[in-house]
Amino acid sequence: MMNSTTMYTSSASHQKRPNWALTISRFLVGCLFIFSGLIKANDPKGFGYKLEEYFKVFNLSMLDEYSTWIAIVICAFEIILGALLLLGLARNKVSWGLLLLTIFFTFLTFYSAFFEVVSSCGCFGDAIPLTPWQSFLKDLVLLGLILIIVRFRHQIKPLIKSRFSNNLLTILIIIVSFGAGIYTMNFLPIIDFLPYREGNNLPQQMEIPEDAEPDVYEHIYTLKNKSTGESKTVSDEVYMNEKIWEDENWEIIGDPKSTLIKKGFEPAIADLIISDAEGNDVTQEILTNPYFNFVVVSTDVTKLSSVDLLALDRINTTIREVSEDYPIRAVLLTASSSQNVNFINDQLNLVLESFNADLVPLKSMVRSNPGVMLMQNGTVIKKWSKHTFPSKEHLESQFLNKQFTPTAN
C-alpha cells in the first residue's frame, strides 16, 4: 500500500508531465501562421487581388477598393495570433481566434475547390502556389491541430513571467505585424516571386521550347443512330479506336465537349501583349529595346489619386530630364482607354509613349499604381514604386553611366 508521500510524488510527477500533443500543435500552428502572414504581408497588393476574386464570387465587389487594407489586416492577425501562441500569451483569445479564422479559411477553400470559382487560394501568396483542394486539405490538418490547442488551452503558460515584458512584446508584435504590410504596400515587396522580378529577361520568360508538351484534351461526342434513334456519348479515343466513324448509321449531334486532361508547358509570362493605339502588337519592340527603357506602369489611370498624379508628374519630369542627355525610351503601359490616357496626358504633358496591355500582367509587373521598371535588352534592371522613383542624379550614378552601352543599328 502506497503511503501519502509516494502518492503525492506520483501525482505531482503526472501533473508536470509535458503535453506533447499540445506542444507540437502550438509549434506547428504558430510557425505556420507566422510564415503565412509574413509571406502574404510581403505582397499585400497581390493578396488583395486574390481577395477581389473572392469578393466577386460572393457579390462583394464594393470591397475591392479596400482589398489591400483588408489583406494587411488579415496578414497582421495571422502573424499576431501565431506569435502570441508561441509565447503563450492571451491563451483563450488566441485559441478561439485561431479556431474561428481557420474555420473561415476552410470554408473558403472548400467552396473554391468544390465550385471551381478560384484557381489558386493565395494562402502563401505567389511564393508557394496551392490549388484550392491542396489548401483545403492543409486547412483540415490545421483545424485538427487547433482543436488540440483549444482543448488544452488551460495548460498553456507564458514563456516569460514578467507582465511588463509580455505587454511590451505584444505591442511590438502588433506594430511589426501591421508595419510589414504597410511598408511593402508603399515600397514594393521585399522578395519578388513574380516573373517580372529584377534580373529576369522577359522575352526568355515568354519563350515556349520546341519540344514543349501541349495541353491534352479529351473530346466527348454525342452520337445518334439514324436507324434506331439511340443516343450515346463516346470519347474521341473510343470514336477512333472502334472506328465508329465508318458506320454511316451513327452521326455526331452538336459540337463535341472538350475537357482538359493534362496541362502542358506554360511559360512564366503567357498573357503579355502590348499594343499601340491602332491595335498593332509591339510587345517584342518594347521589350527588346537595346537602350535603357523606362516602363511606367499604371493599371488604371482613372484610379490615380491626387497624390498618385503628383508622383506620376514627378516621374514624368525626371524622365524628361534624363531624355535630354541619354538616348532612352520611355513608355506608359496601362489597361485604360485612350480617352482616359489622353486626359492624363493633357494634364501632365507626358513625355511617355502610351501603349495598352491587359490588366492581369500589369498587376504583376509592379505592385504600385504608378510604378516604374527600368529595362535594357528585355532584362528588368530595377523596379520602383511611386514613392521611391529616384532623381536624375541617382539614375545617372547608379545606372545610366554604369551600364549604358549604345548598340549599333
C-alpha positions as CSV (number, residue, x, y, z in Angstrom):
1,M,0.0,0.0,0.0
2,M,1.4,3.4,-1.1
3,N,1.9,6.0,1.6
4,S,0.8,9.6,1.3
5,T,4.3,10.8,0.3
6,T,4.5,8.3,-2.6
7,M,1.0,9.2,-3.8
8,Y,1.9,12.9,-3.7
9,T,5.1,12.4,-5.6
10,S,3.3,10.3,-8.3
11,S,0.5,12.9,-8.6
12,A,3.0,15.8,-8.9
13,S,5.0,13.9,-11.5
14,H,1.8,13.3,-13.5
15,Q,0.9,16.9,-13.4
16,K,4.3,18.1,-14.6
17,R,4.5,15.6,-17.5
18,P,4.6,17.7,-20.7
19,N,1.6,17.5,-23.1
20,W,3.5,16.7,-26.3
21,A,0.4,16.9,-28.5
22,L,-0.2,20.5,-27.3
23,T,3.5,21.4,-27.6
24,I,3.8,20.1,-31.1
25,S,0.5,21.6,-32.2
26,R,1.5,25.0,-30.8
27,F,4.8,25.0,-32.5
28,L,3.4,23.9,-35.9
29,V,0.4,26.2,-35.9
30,G,2.3,29.2,-34.5
31,C,5.1,28.8,-37.1
32,L,2.7,28.2,-40.0
33,F,0.5,31.3,-39.1
34,I,3.6,33.5,-38.8
35,F,5.0,32.2,-42.1
36,S,1.7,32.5,-43.9
37,G,1.1,36.0,-42.6
38,L,4.7,37.2,-43.4
39,I,4.7,35.7,-46.9
40,K,1.4,37.5,-47.8
41,A,2.4,40.7,-46.0
42,N,5.4,40.7,-48.3
43,D,3.0,41.4,-51.1
44,P,-0.3,42.7,-49.7
45,K,-1.4,44.1,-53.1
46,G,-1.1,40.6,-54.6
47,F,-3.1,39.1,-51.7
48,G,-5.6,42.0,-52.2
49,Y,-6.0,41.0,-55.8
50,K,-6.8,37.4,-54.7
51,L,-9.4,38.7,-52.2
52,E,-11.0,40.6,-55.0
53,E,-11.6,37.2,-56.8
54,Y,-13.4,36.0,-53.6
55,F,-15.4,39.3,-53.4
56,K,-16.6,38.8,-56.9
57,V,-17.8,35.2,-56.1
58,F,-19.8,36.4,-53.1
59,N,-21.1,39.6,-54.8
60,L,-19.0,41.8,-52.5
61,S,-17.2,43.8,-55.2
62,M,-17.9,47.0,-53.3
63,L,-15.0,45.9,-51.1
64,D,-12.5,45.9,-54.0
65,E,-11.4,49.5,-53.1
66,Y,-10.3,48.3,-49.7
67,S,-8.9,44.9,-50.7
68,T,-5.2,45.8,-49.9
69,W,-6.0,47.2,-46.5
70,I,-8.2,44.1,-45.7
71,A,-5.2,42.0,-46.8
72,I,-2.9,43.9,-44.5
73,V,-5.3,43.3,-41.5
74,I,-5.7,39.6,-42.3
75,C,-1.9,39.1,-42.6
76,A,-1.3,41.1,-39.3
77,F,-3.9,38.9,-37.5
78,E,-2.2,35.7,-38.7
79,I,1.3,36.9,-37.5
80,I,-0.1,38.2,-34.2
81,L,-2.0,35.0,-33.4
82,G,1.0,32.8,-34.3
83,A,3.5,34.8,-32.3
84,L,1.3,35.1,-29.2
85,L,0.6,31.3,-29.4
86,L,4.3,30.5,-29.4
87,L,4.8,33.0,-26.5
88,G,1.9,31.5,-24.6
89,L,0.1,34.9,-24.2
90,A,-3.7,35.6,-24.2
91,R,-4.3,31.8,-24.5
92,N,-8.1,32.0,-24.6
93,K,-8.4,34.8,-27.1
94,V,-5.6,33.3,-29.3
95,S,-7.0,29.8,-29.2
96,W,-10.6,30.8,-30.2
97,G,-9.2,33.4,-32.7
98,L,-7.2,30.7,-34.4
99,L,-10.2,28.3,-34.5
100,L,-12.6,30.9,-36.0
101,L,-10.1,32.1,-38.5
102,T,-9.2,28.6,-39.7
103,I,-12.9,27.6,-39.9
104,F,-13.4,30.6,-42.1
105,F,-10.4,29.8,-44.3
106,T,-11.5,26.1,-44.5
107,F,-15.0,27.2,-45.8
108,L,-13.4,29.4,-48.4
109,T,-11.0,26.8,-49.7
110,F,-13.7,24.1,-49.8
111,Y,-16.1,26.5,-51.6
112,S,-13.4,27.4,-54.1
113,A,-12.4,23.8,-54.7
114,F,-15.9,22.3,-54.9
115,F,-17.4,25.0,-57.2
116,E,-14.1,25.8,-59.0
117,V,-14.5,29.5,-58.7
118,V,-10.9,30.5,-57.7
119,S,-8.0,28.7,-59.3
120,S,-5.4,29.4,-56.5
121,C,-6.2,30.1,-52.9
122,G,-3.4,32.6,-52.3
123,C,-2.7,31.1,-48.8
124,F,1.1,31.5,-49.3
125,G,1.0,34.2,-51.9
126,D,2.9,33.7,-55.1
127,A,5.8,32.0,-53.2
128,I,4.0,28.6,-52.8
129,P,1.0,28.4,-55.1
130,L,-1.6,25.9,-53.9
131,T,-4.7,24.6,-55.6
132,P,-8.0,25.0,-53.6
133,W,-8.1,21.3,-52.9
134,Q,-4.5,21.3,-51.6
135,S,-5.3,24.3,-49.5
136,F,-8.5,22.7,-48.2
137,L,-6.6,19.6,-47.1
138,K,-4.0,21.8,-45.4
139,D,-6.7,23.6,-43.6
140,L,-8.2,20.3,-42.4
141,V,-4.9,19.3,-40.8
142,L,-4.5,22.7,-39.3
143,L,-8.0,22.6,-37.9
144,G,-7.2,19.3,-36.2
145,L,-4.1,20.8,-34.6
146,I,-6.0,23.9,-33.5
147,L,-8.7,21.7,-31.9
148,I,-6.0,20.2,-29.7
149,I,-4.9,23.7,-28.7
150,V,-8.4,24.7,-27.8
151,R,-9.0,21.5,-25.8
152,F,-5.8,22.0,-23.7
153,R,-5.6,25.8,-23.8
154,H,-5.7,26.0,-20.0
155,Q,-2.3,24.3,-19.9
156,I,-0.6,27.0,-22.0
157,K,1.8,29.1,-19.9
158,P,3.6,32.3,-20.8
159,L,7.3,31.7,-21.7
160,I,8.2,34.9,-19.9
161,K,6.9,35.6,-16.4
162,S,7.2,39.3,-16.4
163,R,3.8,41.0,-17.3
164,F,5.6,44.2,-18.4
165,S,7.8,42.3,-20.8
166,N,4.8,40.4,-22.2
167,N,2.9,43.6,-22.7
168,L,5.9,45.2,-24.4
169,L,6.3,42.2,-26.6
170,T,2.7,42.2,-27.6
171,I,2.8,45.8,-28.6
172,L,6.0,45.2,-30.7
173,I,4.4,42.2,-32.4
174,I,1.3,44.3,-33.3
175,I,3.5,47.1,-34.7
176,V,5.7,44.8,-36.7
177,S,2.7,42.8,-38.0
178,F,0.8,45.8,-39.3
179,G,4.0,47.7,-40.3
180,A,5.3,44.9,-42.6
181,G,2.2,45.0,-44.8
182,I,2.1,48.8,-44.8
183,Y,5.8,49.1,-45.7
184,T,5.6,46.7,-48.7
185,M,2.3,48.3,-49.9
186,N,4.2,51.5,-50.3
187,F,7.7,50.3,-51.2
188,L,7.2,47.1,-53.2
189,P,7.7,43.5,-52.0
190,I,11.0,42.8,-50.2
191,I,11.1,39.5,-52.1
192,D,9.6,39.4,-55.6
193,F,8.3,36.0,-56.6
194,L,6.8,37.1,-59.9
195,P,8.3,36.6,-63.4
196,Y,8.8,40.3,-63.7
197,R,11.3,40.5,-60.9
198,E,14.6,42.3,-61.2
199,G,17.2,40.3,-63.2
200,N,14.7,38.4,-65.3
201,N,14.8,38.6,-69.0
202,L,11.2,39.0,-70.0
203,P,11.4,37.6,-73.6
204,Q,13.0,34.4,-72.1
205,Q,10.2,34.2,-69.6
206,M,7.8,34.2,-72.6
207,E,9.5,31.5,-74.7
208,I,8.0,28.1,-75.4
209,P,10.5,25.4,-76.2
210,E,10.1,23.5,-79.4
211,D,9.7,20.2,-77.6
212,A,7.3,21.6,-75.0
213,E,4.3,19.3,-74.2
214,P,1.0,20.8,-75.4
215,D,-2.2,20.7,-73.4
216,V,-4.0,17.3,-73.7
217,Y,-7.8,17.4,-74.1
218,E,-10.5,14.8,-74.3
219,H,-13.3,15.4,-76.7
220,I,-16.7,13.9,-76.0
221,Y,-19.0,13.3,-78.9
222,T,-22.8,12.9,-78.7
223,L,-23.9,10.3,-81.3
224,K,-27.3,9.4,-82.6
225,N,-28.2,6.2,-84.5
226,K,-30.2,7.1,-87.6
227,S,-32.0,3.8,-87.7
228,T,-32.9,3.2,-84.1
229,G,-32.8,6.8,-82.7
230,E,-30.5,5.6,-79.9
231,S,-28.1,8.3,-78.5
232,K,-24.8,7.8,-76.7
233,T,-21.7,9.7,-75.8
234,V,-18.2,8.5,-76.5
235,S,-14.7,9.9,-76.2
236,D,-12.6,10.8,-79.3
237,E,-10.3,7.9,-78.4
238,V,-13.2,5.4,-78.5
239,Y,-14.7,7.0,-81.6
240,M,-11.4,6.5,-83.5
241,N,-10.3,3.1,-82.0
242,E,-13.7,1.4,-82.6
243,K,-13.9,3.1,-86.0
244,I,-17.4,4.4,-85.3
245,W,-16.9,7.0,-87.9
246,E,-17.0,4.2,-90.5
247,D,-20.6,3.3,-89.5
248,E,-22.9,5.5,-91.5
249,N,-25.8,4.8,-89.1
250,W,-24.1,7.0,-86.5
251,E,-24.0,10.7,-86.8
252,I,-22.5,13.4,-84.5
253,I,-25.0,15.7,-82.9
254,G,-23.9,19.2,-82.0
255,D,-20.3,20.2,-81.1
256,P,-18.0,18.0,-79.1
257,K,-17.4,18.8,-75.4
258,S,-13.7,19.3,-74.7
259,T,-12.2,18.7,-71.3
260,L,-8.6,19.4,-70.3
261,I,-6.9,16.2,-69.2
262,K,-3.3,17.2,-68.7
263,K,-1.9,20.7,-68.6
264,G,1.0,21.2,-71.0
265,F,4.0,23.5,-70.7
266,E,3.1,27.1,-69.9
267,P,5.7,29.9,-69.9
268,A,6.1,32.1,-66.8
269,I,4.7,35.0,-68.8
270,A,1.9,33.8,-71.0
271,D,-0.5,36.7,-71.2
272,L,1.6,39.8,-72.0
273,I,0.6,41.5,-75.2
274,I,1.5,45.2,-75.7
275,S,-0.4,47.1,-78.4
276,D,-0.4,50.6,-79.8
277,A,-3.3,52.9,-80.4
278,E,-4.0,51.1,-83.8
279,G,-4.1,47.7,-82.1
280,N,-0.7,46.6,-83.5
281,D,1.3,44.1,-81.4
282,V,4.5,45.9,-80.3
283,T,5.4,43.5,-77.5
284,Q,8.8,42.5,-78.8
285,E,9.6,46.0,-79.9
286,I,9.1,47.4,-76.4
287,L,10.7,44.5,-74.5
288,T,13.8,44.0,-76.6
289,N,14.8,47.7,-76.8
290,P,18.7,47.8,-76.6
291,Y,18.7,51.2,-74.9
292,F,17.5,52.0,-71.4
293,N,13.8,51.6,-71.4
294,F,11.7,53.3,-68.6
295,V,8.4,51.4,-68.5
296,V,5.9,53.3,-66.4
297,V,3.0,51.0,-65.4
298,S,-0.5,52.3,-64.4
299,T,-3.1,49.6,-64.2
300,D,-5.9,52.2,-64.3
301,V,-5.3,55.9,-64.7
302,T,-8.8,56.8,-63.6
303,K,-7.9,55.4,-60.1
304,L,-5.0,57.7,-59.7
305,S,-5.5,59.9,-56.6
306,S,-4.1,63.4,-56.3
307,V,-1.0,62.0,-54.6
308,D,-0.6,59.4,-57.4
309,L,-0.9,62.1,-60.0
310,L,1.8,64.1,-58.2
311,A,4.0,61.0,-58.2
312,L,3.4,60.4,-61.9
313,D,4.2,64.1,-62.7
314,R,7.5,63.8,-60.7
315,I,8.4,60.5,-62.6
316,N,7.5,62.2,-65.9
317,T,9.6,65.2,-65.1
318,T,12.6,63.2,-64.1
319,I,12.4,61.0,-67.3
320,R,12.1,64.1,-69.4
321,E,15.3,65.5,-67.8
322,V,17.1,62.2,-68.4
323,S,16.0,62.0,-72.1
324,E,17.8,65.3,-72.8
325,D,21.1,63.7,-72.1
326,Y,20.6,60.0,-72.9
327,P,19.1,58.0,-75.8
328,I,16.4,56.3,-73.7
329,R,12.9,55.2,-74.5
330,A,10.0,55.8,-72.0
331,V,6.6,54.2,-72.3
332,L,3.4,54.1,-70.3
333,L,1.7,50.7,-70.1
334,T,-1.9,50.8,-69.0
335,A,-5.2,49.0,-69.3
336,S,-7.1,52.3,-69.5
337,S,-8.8,53.6,-72.6
338,S,-7.1,56.0,-75.0
339,Q,-9.6,58.7,-74.0
340,N,-8.6,58.5,-70.3
341,V,-4.9,58.4,-71.1
342,N,-5.2,61.4,-73.3
343,F,-6.9,63.3,-70.5
344,I,-3.9,62.5,-68.2
345,N,-1.5,63.4,-71.0
346,D,-3.2,66.8,-71.3
347,Q,-2.9,67.4,-67.6
348,L,0.7,66.4,-67.2
349,N,2.2,66.8,-70.7
350,L,3.6,63.3,-70.6
351,V,6.8,62.5,-72.3
352,L,5.8,58.9,-72.2
353,E,4.6,56.9,-75.3
354,S,1.3,55.3,-74.4
355,F,0.6,51.6,-75.0
356,N,-2.1,49.2,-73.9
357,A,-1.8,45.9,-72.1
358,D,-4.2,43.6,-70.2
359,L,-4.9,44.3,-66.6
360,V,-3.6,41.0,-65.3
361,P,0.1,41.2,-66.4
362,L,0.2,44.9,-65.5
363,K,-0.8,44.0,-61.9
364,S,2.2,41.6,-61.8
365,M,4.8,44.0,-63.3
366,V,4.9,46.5,-60.5
367,R,2.8,46.4,-57.3
368,S,2.3,50.2,-57.5
369,N,0.0,52.5,-59.4
370,P,2.0,54.1,-60.9
371,G,5.2,52.1,-60.8
372,V,8.4,52.0,-62.9
373,M,10.6,49.3,-64.4
374,L,14.0,50.1,-65.9
375,M,14.8,47.6,-68.6
376,Q,17.5,47.0,-71.2
377,N,17.5,44.3,-73.9
378,G,14.5,42.8,-72.3
379,T,16.1,42.4,-68.8
380,V,14.5,44.1,-65.8
381,I,17.3,46.1,-64.1
382,K,15.4,47.9,-61.4
383,K,11.8,48.5,-60.2
384,W,10.4,51.4,-58.2
385,S,7.1,52.3,-56.6
386,K,5.6,55.7,-56.9
387,H,7.2,56.7,-53.7
388,T,10.8,55.6,-54.4
389,F,11.5,56.6,-58.0
390,P,14.8,58.5,-57.7
391,S,16.3,61.7,-59.0
392,K,18.1,62.1,-62.3
393,E,21.4,62.3,-60.4
394,H,20.8,58.9,-58.8
395,L,19.8,57.3,-62.1
396,E,23.0,58.6,-63.7
397,S,25.3,57.5,-60.9
398,Q,23.7,54.1,-60.3
399,F,22.5,53.0,-63.7
400,L,22.9,55.2,-66.8
401,N,26.6,56.0,-66.6
402,K,27.5,52.5,-65.4
403,Q,25.6,50.2,-67.7
404,F,24.7,52.1,-70.8
405,T,26.4,50.8,-73.9
406,P,25.0,52.0,-77.2
407,T,24.1,49.3,-79.7
408,A,24.9,50.0,-83.3
409,N,21.9,49.9,-85.7
